[in-house]
Amino acid sequence: MAQIVYFDAAVPEVREEHAALIDEIEKRGLLYPVTVVDGVPSYDGAVSYPAILRAIQERLDRVNA
């Protein structure tokens, strides 16, 4: 099962709760929006449903291997 959740990194509470992830995104110079799969930034710069589906499928393939 996959769950898609949107977090607005401009909201102070979100920045506080996800500080380590946001710090990694910013240190790597990734562009928002960033797609994160299982805590790992996987795709940045745009919302691309095919890219999101590929990232999820790749993760599922690794888990099920």
C-alpha beads as a LAMMPS data file, in Angstrom:
LAMMPS data file: protein, C-alpha beads

65 atoms
64 bonds

1 atom types
1 bond types

-500.0 500.0 xlo xhi
-500.0 500.0 ylo yhi
-500.0 500.0 zlo zhi

Masses

1 110.0

Atoms # bond

1 1 1 0.000 0.000 0.000
2 1 1 1.213 3.500 -0.800
3 1 1 0.074 6.723 0.770
4 1 1 0.610 10.145 -0.757
5 1 1 0.868 13.046 1.700
6 1 1 1.527 16.721 0.947
7 1 1 3.556 18.857 3.352
8 1 1 4.047 22.589 2.840
9 1 1 7.665 23.303 3.780
10 1 1 6.833 26.992 4.193
11 1 1 4.711 26.262 7.279
12 1 1 6.775 26.637 10.473
13 1 1 5.221 23.582 12.148
14 1 1 6.053 21.418 9.113
15 1 1 9.612 22.758 9.037
16 1 1 9.993 21.889 12.720
17 1 1 8.491 18.397 12.459
18 1 1 10.480 17.484 9.322
19 1 1 13.611 19.533 10.014
20 1 1 16.148 16.824 9.134
21 1 1 14.485 16.061 5.803
22 1 1 14.090 19.733 4.884
23 1 1 17.715 20.344 5.834
24 1 1 18.810 17.507 3.515
25 1 1 16.644 18.839 0.676
26 1 1 18.071 22.331 1.047
27 1 1 21.705 21.169 1.449
28 1 1 21.385 19.099 -1.736
29 1 1 19.962 22.114 -3.554
30 1 1 16.792 20.299 -4.575
31 1 1 13.943 22.337 -5.988
32 1 1 10.484 22.245 -4.483
33 1 1 8.227 20.407 -4.834
34 1 1 10.217 17.346 -3.781
35 1 1 8.828 13.822 -3.937
36 1 1 10.003 11.776 -0.957
37 1 1 9.604 7.993 -0.852
38 1 1 10.186 6.331 2.528
39 1 1 12.048 9.378 3.794
40 1 1 14.370 9.632 0.766
41 1 1 14.083 12.576 -1.647
42 1 1 13.519 10.890 -5.007
43 1 1 12.358 13.557 -7.447
44 1 1 12.440 17.358 -7.398
45 1 1 11.388 20.415 -9.343
46 1 1 7.887 19.485 -10.453
47 1 1 4.963 17.259 -9.685
48 1 1 5.132 14.425 -12.168
49 1 1 2.684 11.641 -11.540
50 1 1 4.578 9.213 -13.828
51 1 1 7.799 9.980 -11.898
52 1 1 6.015 9.500 -8.573
53 1 1 4.597 6.176 -9.729
54 1 1 8.056 5.073 -10.949
55 1 1 9.639 6.027 -7.609
56 1 1 6.986 4.098 -5.698
57 1 1 7.309 1.087 -8.001
58 1 1 11.100 1.091 -7.641
59 1 1 10.741 1.157 -3.855
60 1 1 8.182 -1.661 -3.922
61 1 1 10.471 -3.705 -6.178
62 1 1 13.350 -3.281 -3.693
63 1 1 11.168 -4.242 -0.744
64 1 1 9.759 -7.286 -2.502
65 1 1 13.084 -8.515 -3.940

Bonds

1 1 1 2
2 1 2 3
3 1 3 4
4 1 4 5
5 1 5 6
6 1 6 7
7 1 7 8
8 1 8 9
9 1 9 10
10 1 10 11
11 1 11 12
12 1 12 13
13 1 13 14
14 1 14 15
15 1 15 16
16 1 16 17
17 1 17 18
18 1 18 19
19 1 19 20
20 1 20 21
21 1 21 22
22 1 22 23
23 1 23 24
24 1 24 25
25 1 25 26
26 1 26 27
27 1 27 28
28 1 28 29
29 1 29 30
30 1 30 31
31 1 31 32
32 1 32 33
33 1 33 34
34 1 34 35
35 1 35 36
36 1 36 37
37 1 37 38
38 1 38 39
39 1 39 40
40 1 40 41
41 1 41 42
42 1 42 43
43 1 43 44
44 1 44 45
45 1 45 46
46 1 46 47
47 1 47 48
48 1 48 49
49 1 49 50
50 1 50 51
51 1 51 52
52 1 52 53
53 1 53 54
54 1 54 55
55 1 55 56
56 1 56 57
57 1 57 58
58 1 58 59
59 1 59 60
60 1 60 61
61 1 61 62
62 1 62 63
63 1 63 64
64 1 64 65
